[in-house]
Amino acid sequence: METFTLVLGLTAACLTTFAYLPQSIKAIKTKHTKDISFPMVIMLEFGLITWLIYGILINSVPIIAANTVSIVFMTIILTLKIKYK
């Protein structure tokens, strides 16, 4: 059951993390971020950081991995949002 739980967590982590990838690629290619809500990006960034801290505290590989990668993607989107406002 422990292996199943780990695989389930990693699968969920991959799906939710890589959901940000298309938006990041689109923002990089088009240099257009007008339709992305700045408050949403800020709230999500802080939420991801909080999840990362939580994952570290409970030593959860899926939570740590997913939120580390998600923070990178959201930081790209945030940077582009500021740059191309």
N, C-alpha and C positions, 0 to 999 in steps of 0.2 A: 504494500500500500504506500510505503514511503517513496518508492520510485515513481509510482503513478502520480502522486501528489507533486513531486518535483517536476515531472514532465508536464503536467497540467499547468503548473505555475510558470514554467519557461515558455510554454505555448502561448499562454495569456500575455506574458511579458512581451514576447515577439510581436504578437498581433497589435497590441496597444502602442508599443513603442514605434514600430515601423509605419503606423498610421500617420505619423508626422512627416515622414520622408517625402511623400508627393508634394505636400505644401511647401516644404523647404526647397525642393528642386524647382517648383514653379516660381517661387519668389526669387530664387537666384537667376533663373532664365529670363523672366519677364521684368525683373526689377520693379515689380508692382505689388504693393502690400496694402493698398487703400482699403480693401474689403476685410482686412484682418483687424479685429478689435484689439486695441492696445491694452485696455484693462484685462481682457481675457488672457492675453499672452503673459502679462505680469502675474496675474493670479495663478495661472497654470505653472509658470516657472517656480514660484514660491511653493506651490503644492508639490511639485516634483522634487524640489530640494528637501522638503519635509518628509516625503516618502523615502528618499534616499537615506536620510538620517535614521528614520525608523528601521529601514532594511538593515542598515549597519548595526543598529542596536540589537536587533533580534537575529542578526547573522543570516539573513535570507538572500541566497544567491539570486533567485529570480527578481526580487524587488530591487536589489542593488544594481544588477545588470540592466534591467529595464529602465530604471530611473536615471542611471548614468547616461545611457544613450539618448533618452528622451530629453534630458537637460541639454545635451549637445545640440539636438535638433531645434529645441525651443530657443536656445541662445542664438542660433543662426537666424531664426525667424525674427526674434526680438531685435537683433542687430540690423537686419534688413529693414524692419519696420521703422526704426529710428533713422536709418540712412536714407530711405526712399520716401519719407513721409511727404 
